[in-house]
Amino acid sequence: MPGKFSYIRTTFKALAPILLNAIKSGQLFNPQCELTEPDPDILCEYDIEIPISEGFTVTANVFRSKEAVAAGKKMPVVMCAHPYDNHLIPALGKTPFGGPPQQYRLIPQYGKPVFSKLTSWESPDPNFWVPAGYAVVNMNLPGYSNSGGKPSVLSIHQGKCFYEAIEWIASQPWCTGKVGLNGVSFLAITQYHVAACQAYGGPPPSLCCISPWEGIVSQYYDLMCRGGIADIGFTAFWWPTEVKPTINVPVAEFIEQEEGLPMELLEKHPFYDRYWQDKTPKIAEITVPMLVCGSFSDHALHSSSSFRVFMEAKSKHKWLYTHRTGKWDAYYSPEVQNLTRDFFDCFVKGETSNGFMEKSPVRLEVRSDFHTIHEVRHESAWPLANTDYQRLYLDTETRTLVTEKPEESGESSYKATKETAVFSNRFKEDTELSGYMKLRLWVEARPSRPGGKCPDDIALFTVANKVDSSGREVHFMGSVGFKQDKVTRGLIRVSRRELDPEESTEWLPVLKHTSEMKLKPGEIVAVDIEMCPSSTFFEAGETLQLIIASHDIVASPPYIKSLEGNFGRHVLHAGGVHDSYLLVPVIPIT
């Protein structure tokens, strides 16, 4: 079990690069966003107490139109719930130097998101929604800020309290009884939990729709132990900077409630057991209309799960908006704000003739590089209906990706430290890859020298990279403002390779995470690796590279992966009986 000083070191490793970059770029003192003054028509009511059936209250800020209030006009609601303290807004003077929330001083932005001084971290902006005819309700989850109850993280109890709060808001004399949910990241995840509320067996009757903007589904699968490899950085960063400052009980009570600090939970629950299952919303039970954001630029966190929500939800009416820019740039952009308003107008206000129902389900953004959008078009499904999955086999002799499996078996190896193996395919014609890549590898662990200790596990990292026709690497937007990401990436701990046969498809492998299968000396095993969804255009003469390594190829703090057990050499087997290949989603170009 790591000790206190180990957590401190990890927190420093996760936070230091972010803080150093913020100082060097000037962002720490000149945050990359633009604040606007509150609309004078907005009536701000802070710390409204909402009763919960267990005998405590949660608090919310309510923003309404003064003119509508004076006229006695009822209004529908845009609502969010989170642990981040809704008092941390510039209008209340609770943010650093009276500027935006602290995250905008630390996390790089691509552009400059614009929002009002009434807007807390990742929440809907009252300046946009109140003039559009809505009330905005920004709620603190139980145990956070000045809300009563016990604090928890992504729990059934949070969903229960959110359900009751929605129904209480809907019953207020100033409300039409119609509520929609909106918000980013944690504010998206809470939408999943209440839309498929386990405590009450379904969504609140007054919940008309949800618009989750990039949120994980499973704390275990999508963050803590993606691919079976522990992430030791994010929670060490998130706990002291985002969570601990907002809980309103002693840390000991939080630990009792959660069974430990966020950094400790994977040690206590290494497999996907009942503890993690209870923290995972049942997205297949979501039936309310949904506008979900699927980002191609958050491969370290939200990308895979956002698309999974769209695919698995049972909602009759659902739409997917994709992009590859910063999540906050996109969320607060005029295009997305207006799109979301039209969605809410349709399902919350009941304006079903406003044209939203006729929109194609998928807005697809295809990128050529960081700055260049090759095409935006509208599709009928995700994955795309006309996807042609093609296998590119690894050829260890030429270090290329080829369309026919080599007849002879071969191998390629690298040190389990900082070395890599690279395989390339140069496209002879323009090619679009949109959807899911999957990597099948046959791997073996060997000692560094004859007679040495043989590893019994491998932590393996992979990326798909783009290289232009002149040999220069092409970059894309990545997580937490990282501007040198690859096309897509994946990872796996080989001992966790067992697949869930009911959930897995040919193009999307799903790991069971219920046991370990350690390697024996000389044992060669097959692993299937999920690569995050992506959408990329390659011109003729450009190259797709597959990079395989024993370390996180795309470093993007605060995400830090555990390399425990990596020593010796990793051996890749391909050709002959070893069908190592990269499955790519080719979209016909018309």
C-alpha positions in Angstrom: 0.0 0.0 0.0 1.6 3.4 -1.0 2.2 5.7 1.9 1.4 9.3 2.4 4.7 10.5 1.0 4.2 8.4 -2.1 0.9 10.2 -2.7 2.6 13.5 -2.2 5.3 12.6 -4.8 2.7 11.5 -7.3 0.6 14.6 -6.7 3.8 16.7 -7.4 4.5 14.7 -10.6 0.9 15.2 -11.8 0.6 18.9 -10.9 4.1 20.2 -11.5 4.1 20.0 -15.3 0.7 21.7 -15.5 1.8 24.5 -13.1 5.1 25.0 -14.8 3.4 25.3 -18.2 0.9 27.7 -16.7 3.7 29.9 -15.4 5.8 29.8 -18.6 2.8 30.5 -20.9 1.6 33.4 -18.6 -1.8 31.6 -18.3 -1.5 31.5 -14.5 -1.9 35.3 -14.4 -3.7 35.8 -17.7 -6.2 32.9 -18.0 -7.2 31.9 -21.5 -10.9 32.8 -21.4 -13.1 35.8 -21.6 -15.5 36.9 -18.9 -18.6 38.9 -19.6 -20.7 40.9 -17.2 -24.0 39.4 -15.9 -27.1 40.3 -17.9 -28.9 43.0 -15.8 -32.2 41.1 -16.3 -30.9 38.1 -14.3 -32.2 37.6 -10.8 -29.6 35.7 -8.8 -30.8 33.6 -5.9 -28.0 31.9 -4.0 -28.2 29.0 -1.6 -31.7 27.9 -2.2 -32.3 24.9 0.1 -33.8 21.8 -1.6 -35.2 19.2 0.9 -34.0 15.6 0.5 -36.2 12.8 1.9 -33.4 11.7 4.3 -33.9 14.9 6.3 -31.2 17.2 5.0 -31.0 19.8 2.3 -28.8 20.5 -0.7 -28.2 24.0 -2.0 -28.6 25.5 -5.4 -28.1 28.8 -7.1 -31.1 29.8 -9.2 -30.9 32.3 -12.0 -34.1 33.7 -13.5 -35.3 36.6 -15.6 -36.4 39.5 -13.5 -38.9 40.5 -16.2 -40.4 37.0 -16.3 -40.6 36.9 -12.5 -42.4 40.3 -12.3 -44.9 39.1 -14.9 -45.5 35.8 -13.0 -44.3 33.9 -16.0 -43.4 30.2 -15.5 -40.2 29.0 -17.1 -38.5 25.6 -17.8 -35.2 24.7 -16.2 -31.6 24.0 -17.3 -30.0 22.2 -14.4 -26.7 20.7 -13.3 -25.2 19.0 -10.2 -21.6 18.7 -9.2 -19.1 18.6 -6.2 -17.2 21.8 -7.3 -18.9 24.4 -5.1 -21.3 26.7 -7.0 -20.0 29.7 -5.0 -16.8 29.7 -7.0 -17.9 32.2 -9.5 -16.4 35.7 -10.2 -19.7 37.4 -9.4 -19.3 36.3 -5.7 -15.7 37.2 -5.5 -14.7 33.7 -4.6 -12.4 33.0 -7.5 -8.7 33.8 -7.7 -8.1 37.6 -8.3 -11.8 37.9 -9.1 -11.2 36.1 -12.4 -12.5 32.9 -13.8 -12.5 29.5 -11.9 -8.9 28.4 -11.1 -8.9 25.7 -13.7 -8.6 28.3 -16.4 -5.3 29.4 -14.9 -3.9 25.8 -15.0 -5.4 23.9 -17.9 -4.3 25.1 -21.3 -7.1 26.2 -23.7 -7.0 26.2 -27.5 -9.0 29.3 -28.0 -10.7 31.6 -25.4 -14.0 30.3 -24.1 -16.5 33.1 -23.4 -18.9 32.9 -20.5 -20.3 35.2 -17.8 -19.2 35.9 -14.3 -22.2 33.9 -13.1 -20.7 30.6 -14.5 -19.0 28.0 -12.3 -16.6 25.4 -13.6 -18.0 23.5 -16.5 -21.6 24.6 -16.0 -24.2 26.2 -18.2 -23.9 30.0 -18.5 -26.9 31.9 -17.2 -26.1 34.7 -19.6 -27.0 32.5 -22.4 -29.9 30.5 -21.0 -31.9 33.1 -19.1 -32.4 35.3 -22.2 -33.4 32.1 -24.0 -36.4 31.7 -21.7 -35.0 29.3 -19.1 -34.1 29.3 -15.4 -30.7 27.9 -14.6 -30.3 25.8 -11.5 -26.7 25.0 -10.4 -26.7 22.5 -7.5 -24.1 21.3 -5.0 -24.1 17.6 -4.5 -24.6 16.2 -1.0 -21.7 16.8 1.4 -20.1 19.4 -0.9 -19.9 23.2 -0.2 -22.9 24.0 2.0 -25.1 21.0 1.0 -26.0 18.6 3.7 -25.6 14.9 3.7 -22.4 12.9 3.3 -20.0 13.5 0.3 -19.5 10.6 -2.1 -18.1 10.2 -5.6 -20.2 8.9 -8.5 -22.6 7.0 -6.2 -26.1 5.7 -6.3 -26.9 8.0 -3.5 -25.9 11.1 -5.5 -28.3 10.0 -8.3 -31.1 9.6 -5.7 -30.6 13.1 -4.3 -30.3 14.6 -7.8 -33.6 12.9 -8.7 -35.4 14.4 -5.7 -33.9 17.8 -6.3 -35.1 17.8 -9.9 -38.6 16.9 -8.8 -38.6 19.6 -6.1 -37.5 22.3 -8.6 -40.1 21.1 -11.1 -42.8 21.6 -8.4 -42.0 25.2 -7.7 -44.7 27.7 -8.7 -42.3 29.6 -11.1 -41.4 26.4 -13.0 -43.3 24.8 -15.9 -42.5 21.4 -14.4 -40.1 20.7 -17.3 -36.3 20.2 -16.6 -33.3 19.5 -18.9 -29.8 18.7 -17.8 -26.6 20.2 -19.1 -22.9 20.4 -18.2 -19.3 19.1 -18.8 -17.4 16.2 -17.4 -18.5 15.5 -13.8 -21.6 17.5 -14.7 -22.2 15.1 -17.5 -21.7 11.9 -15.4 -24.3 13.0 -12.9 -26.7 13.2 -15.8 -26.1 9.5 -16.6 -26.7 8.5 -12.9 -30.0 10.4 -12.6 -31.3 9.5 -16.1 -30.9 5.8 -15.2 -31.5 6.4 -11.5 -31.0 3.0 -9.7 -32.5 4.2 -6.4 -35.9 4.9 -8.1 -35.7 2.6 -11.1 -35.7 5.2 -13.8 -35.5 8.9 -14.6 -37.4 11.6 -12.7 -40.9 12.2 -14.3 -40.0 15.9 -14.8 -36.7 15.2 -16.6 -37.3 15.9 -20.3 -33.8 15.5 -21.8 -30.1 15.4 -21.0 -27.1 17.0 -22.8 -23.9 15.4 -21.3 -20.8 17.0 -22.6 -18.0 14.5 -22.4 -18.2 12.3 -19.3 -16.8 8.9 -18.3 -19.2 6.1 -17.7 -17.1 3.8 -15.4 -14.7 5.3 -12.9 -12.9 1.9 -13.1 -12.9 1.2 -16.9 -12.5 4.7 -18.2 -10.2 6.3 -15.6 -8.7 4.3 -12.7 -7.8 1.1 -14.6 -8.2 1.6 -18.3 -6.8 -1.4 -20.1 -5.9 -2.9 -16.7 -3.2 -0.3 -16.2 -3.6 1.8 -13.1 -3.7 5.6 -13.5 -1.9 7.0 -10.4 -1.8 10.6 -11.4 -5.3 12.0 -12.0 -6.8 11.2 -8.6 -3.6 12.4 -6.9 -4.2 15.7 -8.7 -8.0 15.8 -8.5 -8.4 15.1 -4.8 -6.3 18.0 -3.4 -7.2 20.5 -6.0 -10.9 19.8 -6.8 -12.5 17.6 -4.1 -10.9 18.0 -0.7 -11.4 21.8 -0.7 -15.1 21.5 -1.2 -16.2 18.6 1.1 -17.8 19.9 4.3 -17.0 17.0 6.6 -13.7 15.9 8.1 -11.6 13.9 5.7 -12.0 10.9 8.0 -15.8 10.9 7.3 -15.2 11.0 3.6 -12.8 8.0 3.9 -15.4 6.1 5.9 -18.1 6.8 3.3 -15.9 6.0 0.3 -13.7 3.3 1.9 -10.6 5.4 1.2 -9.2 8.4 -0.6 -9.6 8.3 -4.4 -5.9 7.4 -4.7 -6.3 4.4 -2.5 -9.4 2.7 -4.0 -7.7 0.7 -6.7 -5.4 -0.9 -4.1 -8.5 -1.9 -2.1 -10.6 -3.0 -5.1 -8.2 -4.0 -7.9 -10.8 -5.8 -9.9 -14.2 -4.7 -11.3 -16.2 -5.8 -8.2 -19.5 -4.7 -6.7 -17.8 -1.5 -5.4 -17.0 -0.2 -8.9 -20.3 -1.6 -10.3 -22.3 0.5 -7.9 -20.4 3.6 -9.2 -21.2 2.8 -12.8 -24.5 4.2 -14.2 -26.6 1.8 -16.2 -26.4 3.7 -19.5 -28.3 1.0 -21.4 -31.4 2.0 -19.3 -31.3 5.7 -20.4 -34.5 6.4 -22.3 -34.8 10.2 -22.2 -33.9 12.3 -25.3 -30.1 12.9 -25.4 -27.6 15.2 -27.1 -24.2 13.8 -26.2 -20.8 15.2 -27.1 -18.2 12.7 -28.4 -14.8 14.2 -28.4 -11.9 12.9 -30.4 -9.5 15.0 -28.3 -9.9 13.5 -24.8 -8.3 10.1 -25.3 -6.9 10.1 -21.8 -10.3 10.4 -20.2 -13.7 10.9 -21.8 -13.5 9.9 -25.5 -14.4 6.2 -25.5 -17.1 6.4 -22.9 -18.9 9.4 -24.5 -19.4 7.4 -27.7 -20.4 4.3 -25.7 -23.2 6.3 -24.1 -24.6 7.2 -27.5 -24.4 3.7 -28.8 -25.9 1.9 -25.7 -28.6 4.3 -24.5 -32.1 3.2 -25.4 -33.3 6.7 -26.0 -35.6 6.9 -29.0 -34.3 10.4 -29.8 -30.5 10.8 -29.5 -27.9 12.8 -31.2 -24.1 12.8 -31.2 -21.9 15.9 -31.7 -18.2 15.2 -32.4 -15.3 17.5 -32.4 -11.5 17.6 -32.0 -10.8 20.8 -30.2 -10.8 21.8 -26.5 -13.9 20.6 -24.6 -14.5 24.1 -23.0 -13.9 25.9 -26.3 -16.5 23.7 -28.0 -19.0 23.7 -25.1 -19.2 27.5 -24.8 -19.0 28.2 -28.6 -21.9 29.9 -30.2 -22.5 26.9 -32.5 -22.9 24.4 -29.6 -24.8 26.8 -27.4 -27.3 27.4 -30.2 -27.5 23.7 -31.0 -28.1 22.8 -27.4 -30.8 25.6 -27.0 -32.6 24.2 -30.1 -32.5 20.7 -28.5 -33.9 22.0 -25.2 -36.5 24.1 -27.0 -37.7 20.9 -28.7 -37.8 18.6 -25.7 -38.1 20.9 -22.7 -40.3 23.7 -24.2 -42.1 21.2 -26.4 -41.3 23.1 -29.7 -41.2 19.9 -31.7 -41.7 21.7 -35.0 -38.4 23.8 -34.6 -36.6 21.4 -37.0 -34.4 19.6 -34.4 -36.2 16.3 -34.9 -35.2 16.3 -38.5 -31.5 16.6 -37.8 -29.3 13.7 -38.7 -28.2 11.8 -35.6 -24.5 12.3 -35.9 -22.5 15.4 -36.6 -19.1 14.1 -37.7 -15.9 16.3 -37.7 -13.1 14.8 -39.8 -9.6 16.4 -39.1 -6.5 16.5 -41.2 -4.4 18.0 -38.5 -4.6 20.1 -35.4 -5.7 23.2 -37.2 -7.5 21.7 -40.3 -11.0 20.4 -40.4 -11.2 18.3 -43.6 -14.9 18.0 -43.5 -18.0 18.3 -41.3 -20.9 16.2 -42.4 -24.0 14.5 -41.0 -24.3 10.8 -40.7 -27.1 8.4 -39.8 -25.3 6.2 -37.3 -22.2 5.7 -35.1 -20.1 3.7 -36.0 -20.7 4.9 -39.6 -23.0 2.7 -41.6 -20.6 2.3 -44.5 -17.5 1.4 -42.5 -15.1 -1.0 -44.2 -13.0 -2.6 -41.5 -9.6 -3.6 -43.0 -6.7 -5.5 -41.4 -3.2 -4.2 -41.7 -0.8 -6.9 -40.6 2.4 -6.4 -38.8 5.5 -7.4 -40.9 8.4 -7.7 -38.5 11.0 -8.0 -41.3 10.1 -4.7 -43.1 8.5 -2.9 -40.1 5.5 -2.2 -42.2 1.8 -2.7 -42.0 0.6 -4.8 -45.0 -2.7 -6.0 -46.3 -1.7 -9.7 -46.5 -0.5 -11.6 -43.5 3.2 -12.6 -43.9 3.5 -16.3 -44.4 6.5 -16.7 -42.2 6.5 -16.0 -38.5 8.8 -13.3 -37.3 9.4 -11.3 -34.1 10.4 -7.8 -33.0 11.4 -6.8 -29.5 12.3 -3.8 -27.4 13.5 -3.1 -23.9 10.7 -2.7 -21.4 12.0 0.7 -20.5 11.8 3.6 -23.0 12.2 1.8 -26.3 9.5 1.5 -29.0 8.6 -0.6 -32.0 7.2 1.2 -35.1 5.3 -0.2 -38.1 4.2 2.0 -41.0 1.7 2.0 -43.9 1.9 4.7 -46.6 -1.4 5.4 -48.3 -1.4 5.2 -52.0 -4.7 7.1 -52.3 -6.7 9.5 -50.2 -8.1 7.7 -47.1 -10.5 8.5 -44.3 -10.3 6.5 -41.1 -13.4 7.3 -39.0 -14.5 5.0 -36.1 -12.7 2.4 -34.0 -9.3 0.9 -34.6 -8.4 -2.4 -32.8 -4.9 -3.8 -32.3 -4.4 -7.6 -32.1 -1.0 -8.5 -30.9 0.8 -11.7 -30.0 3.2 -10.9 -27.2 5.8 -12.6 -25.0 7.9 -11.4 -22.1 11.6 -12.3 -21.9 14.4 -11.6 -19.4 16.9 -8.9 -20.3 19.7 -11.5 -20.5 19.9 -15.3 -20.7 19.3 -16.8 -17.3 17.8 -13.6 -15.9 14.5 -13.2 -14.2 11.6 -13.4 -16.6 8.7 -10.9 -16.3 5.3 -12.4 -15.7 3.4 -9.3 -17.0 3.6 -6.5 -19.6 2.2 -3.0 -19.5 1.8 -2.1 -23.2 1.0 1.2 -24.8 0.1 1.9 -28.4 -0.6 4.9 -30.6 -1.7 5.4 -34.2 0.3 8.3 -35.6 0.1 10.4 -38.7 3.1 11.5 -40.8 2.8 13.8 -43.7 4.3 13.2 -47.2 7.5 15.1 -46.2 8.1 12.9 -43.2 6.9 15.4 -40.5 4.7 14.2 -37.6 1.2 15.6 -37.7 -0.3 16.7 -34.3 -3.8 16.8 -33.0 -5.6 18.3 -29.9 -5.4 16.0 -26.9 -6.6 15.8 -23.3 -6.1 18.8 -20.8 -5.1 21.1 -23.6 -2.2 19.0 -24.9 -1.5 20.1 -28.4 0.8 17.3 -29.7 -1.5 14.3 -29.5 -1.6 11.4 -32.0 -4.5 10.1 -34.1 -5.6 7.7 -31.4 -4.1 5.5 -28.6 -4.7 2.4 -26.5 -3.1 0.4 -23.7 -3.4 -2.9 -21.9 -1.9 -4.9 -19.0 -1.4 -8.3 -20.6 -2.5 -10.1 -17.4 -5.9 -8.5 -17.8 -6.4 -9.6 -21.4 -9.5 -11.8 -20.8 -12.3 -10.4 -22.9 -16.0 -10.1 -22.1 -17.5 -12.1 -24.9 -21.0 -10.7 -24.5 -19.8 -7.0 -24.7 -16.9 -7.3 -27.2 -17.2 -6.9 -31.0 -14.8 -7.5 -33.8 -13.9 -3.8 -33.7 -14.3 -3.0 -29.9 -12.8 -5.4 -27.4 -14.1 -5.1 -23.8 -12.0 -6.5 -21.0 -13.6 -8.4 -18.1 -11.3 -7.2 -15.3 -12.3 -9.9 -12.9 -9.0 -11.9 -12.7 -5.4 -12.0 -13.7 -3.6 -14.3 -16.1 0.1 -13.9 -15.5 2.5 -14.9 -18.2 4.7 -18.0 -18.0 8.3 -18.1 -19.3 8.2 -18.6 -23.1 4.4 -18.2 -23.3 3.0 -16.3 -26.3 -0.5 -14.9 -25.9 -2.9 -12.8 -28.0 -4.2 -9.5 -26.7 -6.9 -7.3 -28.2 -6.5 -3.6 -27.5 -9.2 -1.0 -27.8 -8.0 2.2 -29.6 -10.1 5.3 -28.8 -12.5 6.5 -31.5 -11.1 9.0 -34.0 -11.8 10.6 -37.4 -8.8 11.5 -39.5 -8.2 12.2 -43.2 -5.0 11.0 -44.9 -3.9 12.3 -48.3 -2.2 10.0 -50.8 1.4 9.8 -49.8 0.8 10.3 -46.1 1.6 7.6 -43.6 -0.1 5.8 -40.7 2.3 4.7 -38.1 1.7 2.2 -35.4 3.9 2.8 -32.3 4.2 0.2 -29.6 6.0 0.8 -26.3 6.4 0.0 -22.7 5.6 3.5 -21.5 2.9 6.1 -22.1 3.9 7.4 -25.5 1.7 10.5 -25.3 2.5 12.0 -21.9 -0.4 14.2 -20.8 -0.2 15.1 -17.0 -2.1 14.8 -14.7 -2.6 11.3 -16.2 0.3 9.1 -15.1 0.2 5.4 -15.8 1.7 2.7 -13.5 4.6 0.8 -15.2 4.8 -1.7 -12.4 6.2 -5.0 -13.6 7.8 -3.7 -16.8 11.3 -5.0 -17.1 13.2 -7.3 -19.4 12.2 -7.3 -23.0 8.8 -7.3 -24.7 8.6 -9.4 -27.8 6.0 -9.0 -30.6 5.2 -12.0 -32.8 3.7 -11.6 -36.2 3.1 -13.6 -39.4 2.4 -17.3 -39.8 0.2 -18.5 -36.9 0.4 -15.1 -35.2 -2.1 -12.8 -36.8 -0.9 -9.6 -35.3 -2.8 -6.7 -37.1 -4.2 -3.3 -36.8 -7.9 -3.1 -37.7 -8.7 0.2 -39.3 -12.2 1.7 -40.2 -11.9 2.8 -43.8 -14.7 5.1 -45.0 -15.3 5.0 -48.8 -14.7 8.4 -50.3 -17.3 9.4 -52.9 
